[in-house]
Amino acid sequence: MVPLVAAQIRSVIEGIRLLETLVTAPLGLYSDLKMLRESLPYSEAADLTREQTAARRGAYAGLTDRPSGLALAAISSVRASIGVLEVVPDDPDVARLRAGWIEQARRVLDRAERKVRSDRCAE
């Protein structure tokens, strides 16, 4: 895997994992985030064990007292990484993405952003 592509793929996966932790409601949006990650054809995107998931949730909870700001930053980061991947569609690892994955990712990220911004306004 080309280092630039590998870094962007890791960024997408970790960003989606972070969003799965921070955006748990509504359940449909959470499920869409999880399915988005699970549909990535990379071993790093596989489900974590319960212990790993719990450890990450604990670590993420201690990062900030403004989780909505962190969620918005993660959304922005995932979008930027997707943009980089989109520029190199002929890379063998990028070509492994199923047709339509990037468009679906954008739709899910748009929904997540609307939800986080709505929750932020309600705070």
TORRO-250755 format. One record per atom (N, C-alpha, C): residue in three letters; y, z, x. Coordinates in steps of 0.02 Angstrom, whole numbers, padded with zeros to 5 digits, always signed. Atoms other than C-alpha are relative to their C-alpha. Layout:
N
ALAYZX...
***
This chain:
123
MET-00058+00000+00043MET+00000+00000+00000MET+00062+00000+00045VAL-00063+00003-00037VAL+00172-00047+00068VAL+00037+00067-00011PRO-00032-00066+00007PRO+00268+00116+00104PRO+00053+00003-00055LEU-00052-00001+00052LEU+00415+00069-00009LEU-00032+00001-00070VAL+00034+00002+00065VAL+00299+00026-00154VAL-00036+00066-00013ALA+00036-00064+00008ALA+00193+00181-00125ALA+00048+00056-00019ALA-00049-00052+00015ALA+00347+00291-00128ALA+00025-00006-00072GLN-00025+00011+00068GLN+00409+00214-00290GLN-00054+00018-00051ILE+00055-00017+00046ILE+00238+00231-00373ILE-00008+00076-00004ARG+00005-00073+00001ARG+00227+00414-00321ARG+00059+00030-00038SER-00059-00025+00035SER+00404+00441-00386SER-00008-00008-00075VAL+00012+00011+00072VAL+00358+00366-00555VAL-00050+00050-00026ILE+00052-00046+00023ILE+00201+00470-00569ILE+00025+00072-00003GLU-00024-00069+00000GLU+00283+00634-00519GLU+00056+00011-00050GLY-00053-00005+00050GLY+00435+00599-00627GLY-00028+00006-00070ILE+00031-00004+00066ILE+00325+00569-00778ILE-00035+00068-00009ARG+00031-00067+00005ARG+00226+00729-00740ARG+00053+00053-00015LEU-00054-00047+00012LEU+00389+00825-00734LEU+00023-00005-00073LEU-00021+00009+00070LEU+00443+00750-00901LEU-00053+00026-00049GLU+00053-00027+00044GLU+00274+00795-00977GLU+00008+00076-00007THR-00008-00073+00001THR+00312+00976-00931THR+00063+00019-00039LEU-00064-00018+00029LEU+00492+00975-00992LEU+00010-00025-00072VAL-00009+00029+00066VAL+00480+00865-01147VAL-00066+00005-00037THR+00064-00012+00034THR+00338+00939-01248THR+00003-00010-00075ALA-00008+00011+00072ALA+00409+00908-01422ALA+00050-00057-00010PRO+00056+00000+00046PRO+00394+00810-01527PRO-00065-00020+00034LEU+00065+00012-00030LEU+00209+00796-01494LEU-00011-00074+00015GLY+00008+00071-00011GLY+00214+00607-01512GLY+00033-00024+00063LEU-00034+00019-00062LEU+00340+00589-01372LEU-00037+00027+00061TYR+00039-00028-00054TYR+00241+00706-01261TYR-00063-00043+00012SER+00060+00041-00006SER+00084+00603-01297SER+00016-00068+00031ASP-00020+00064-00028ASP+00178+00442-01256ASP+00012+00006+00075LEU-00012-00010-00071LEU+00234+00513-01088LEU-00067+00007+00037LYS+00065-00010-00032LYS+00057+00568-01048LYS-00039-00066+00003MET+00036+00064+00001MET-00018+00400-01100MET+00031-00049+00049LEU-00035+00043-00048LEU+00114+00311-00995LEU-00027+00014+00070ARG+00026-00019-00066ARG+00056+00408-00841ARG-00074-00020+00006GLU+00072+00013-00003GLU-00129+00392-00882GLU-00016-00074+00003SER+00013+00072-00001SER-00113+00203-00902SER+00017-00032+00067LEU-00014+00026-00067LEU-00055+00184-00722LEU-00066-00007+00038PRO+00064+00012-00033PRO-00198+00108-00619PRO-00003+00027+00071TYR+00000-00030-00066TYR-00178+00227-00473TYR-00034+00069-00005SER+00036-00064+00002SER-00287+00377-00430SER+00047+00060-00006GLU-00048-00055+00002GLU-00132+00486-00410GLU+00023+00016-00072ALA-00022-00009+00069ALA-00097+00464-00597ALA-00051+00036-00044ALA+00052-00033+00039ALA-00259+00549-00653ALA+00023+00069-00022ASP-00015-00068+00024ASP-00253+00710-00751ASP-00013+00051+00055LEU+00010-00057-00046LEU-00235+00869-00650LEU-00046+00050-00033THR+00040-00055+00028THR-00349+01018-00671THR+00047+00047-00038ARG-00041-00050+00036ARG-00289+01157-00785ARG+00039+00044+00048GLU-00032-00043-00049GLU-00251+01262-00634GLU+00059-00036+00033GLN-00054+00039-00030GLN-00148+01124-00553GLN+00058-00008-00048THR-00052+00008+00051THR-00054+01094-00715THR+00039+00065-00009ALA-00032-00066+00008ALA-00018+01280-00736ALA+00045+00015+00060ALA-00040-00013-00060ALA+00042+01293-00556ALA+00064-00042+00000ARG-00059+00042+00003ARG+00160+01146-00579ARG+00049+00024-00052ARG-00045-00026+00052ARG+00228+01215-00741ARG+00038+00061+00025GLY-00033-00059-00028GLY+00264+01379-00654GLY+00052-00018+00051ALA-00047+00022-00052ALA+00347+01291-00508ALA+00061-00034-00032TYR-00055+00035+00033TYR+00451+01179-00622TYR+00046+00049-00037ALA-00039-00048+00038ALA+00506+01327-00727ALA+00049+00037+00045GLY-00043-00036-00046GLY+00580+01409-00573GLY+00052-00043+00034LEU-00047+00044-00034LEU+00679+01257-00518LEU+00072+00006-00024THR-00067+00000+00027THR+00827+01274-00634THR+00003+00039-00065ASP-00010-00031+00066ASP+00900+01367-00781ASP+00029-00051-00049ARG-00023+00055+00043ARG+00956+01198-00850ARG-00053-00055-00002PRO+00054+00050+00001PRO+00794+01105-00889PRO+00021-00068-00028SER-00022+00065+00028SER+00885+00972-00990SER+00032-00043+00054GLY-00030+00037-00056GLY+00985+00923-00836GLY-00054-00027+00047LEU+00055+00022-00043LEU+00825+00913-00734LEU-00038-00057-00034ALA+00034+00053+00036ALA+00742+00808-00869ALA+00039-00065+00003LEU-00041+00061-00004LEU+00888+00686-00872LEU+00000-00030+00070ALA+00003+00025-00068ALA+00885+00673-00683ALA-00068-00033+00013ALA+00066+00029-00009ALA+00697+00640-00687ALA-00005-00068-00036ILE-00001+00064+00036ILE+00722+00504-00818ILE+00036-00053+00041SER-00038+00046-00042SER+00853+00423-00708SER-00039-00021+00062SER+00040+00014-00059SER+00740+00435-00556SER-00058-00048-00016VAL+00056+00043+00019VAL+00591+00357-00646VAL+00026-00070-00014ARG-00029+00066+00014ARG+00703+00217-00709ARG+00016-00038+00064ALA-00018+00032-00063ALA+00766+00182-00533ALA-00063-00024+00036SER+00063+00020-00032SER+00588+00178-00464SER-00031-00060-00035ILE+00026+00057+00038ILE+00533+00061-00602ILE+00040-00063+00017GLY-00043+00056-00019GLY+00681-00050-00559GLY-00020-00029+00067VAL+00022+00024-00066VAL+00622-00060-00378VAL-00066-00037-00008LEU+00064+00033+00009LEU+00445-00103-00432LEU+00008-00068-00034GLU-00012+00063+00036GLU+00512-00238-00546GLU+00024-00055+00046VAL-00027+00048-00047VAL+00597-00323-00399VAL-00055-00029+00045VAL+00054+00023-00043VAL+00431-00341-00305VAL-00064-00012-00041PRO+00058+00008+00044PRO+00312-00402-00442PRO-00061-00030+00034ASP+00056+00032-00033ASP+00204-00499-00319ASP-00037+00047+00048ASP+00036-00048-00041ASP+00158-00344-00219ASP-00067+00015-00035PRO+00066-00011+00031PRO-00030-00317-00249PRO-00004+00065-00041ASP+00003-00063+00037ASP-00005-00137-00304ASP+00043-00001-00062VAL-00042+00007+00060VAL+00135-00180-00424VAL-00035-00046-00049ALA+00036+00047+00043ALA+00032-00324-00491ALA-00056+00033-00040ARG+00053-00037+00036ARG-00099-00195-00544ARG+00025+00030-00065LEU-00026-00027+00063LEU+00017-00132-00681LEU-00019-00047-00056ARG+00019+00043+00056ARG-00042-00194-00849ARG+00063-00034-00027ALA-00056+00038+00030ALA+00066-00324-00934ALA+00035+00044-00052GLY-00038-00038+00049GLY+00204-00240-01031GLY+00011+00073+00017TRP-00007-00071-00016TRP+00192-00071-00942TRP+00073+00019+00013ILE-00070-00017-00016ILE+00371-00077-00877ILE+00042+00003-00063GLU-00038-00001+00062GLU+00441-00121-01047GLU-00016+00062-00042GLN+00021-00060+00037GLN+00339+00018-01129GLN+00030+00062+00033ALA-00029-00058-00035ALA+00398+00140-00995ALA+00074+00007-00018ARG-00071-00003+00017ARG+00578+00096-01032ARG+00011+00027-00071ARG-00006-00024+00069ARG+00553+00125-01219ARG-00013+00075-00003VAL+00017-00071+00001VAL+00471+00294-01189VAL+00056+00040+00034LEU-00055-00035-00035LEU+00608+00344-01065LEU+00062+00003-00044ASP-00058+00000+00046ASP+00742+00293-01191ASP-00009+00054-00053ARG+00013-00052+00051ARG+00660+00403-01324ARG+00006+00070+00030ALA-00004-00065-00033ALA+00644+00547-01201ALA+00073+00018+00013GLU-00070-00014-00014GLU+00826+00531-01151GLU+00037+00019-00064ARG-00033-00018+00064ARG+00884+00531-01333ARG-00018+00070-00021LYS+00023-00067+00020LYS+00779+00686-01367LYS+00033+00053+00043VAL-00029-00050-00046VAL+00842+00780-01213VAL+00075+00007-00014ARG-00071-00003+00014ARG+01023+00734-01249ARG+00014+00034-00067SER-00007-00032+00066SER+01003+00787-01431SER-00010+00075+00006ASP+00014-00072-00010ASP+00927+00953-01378ASP+00057+00033+00039ARG-00055-00026-00042ARG+01065+00976-01249ARG+00062+00014-00043CYS-00058-00009+00044CYS+01200+00953-01382CYS-00010+00059-00047ALA+00015-00055+00046ALA+01113+01080-01493ALA+00001+00068+00035GLU+00001-00064-00037GLU+01112+01212-01354GLU+00065+00038-00006
***
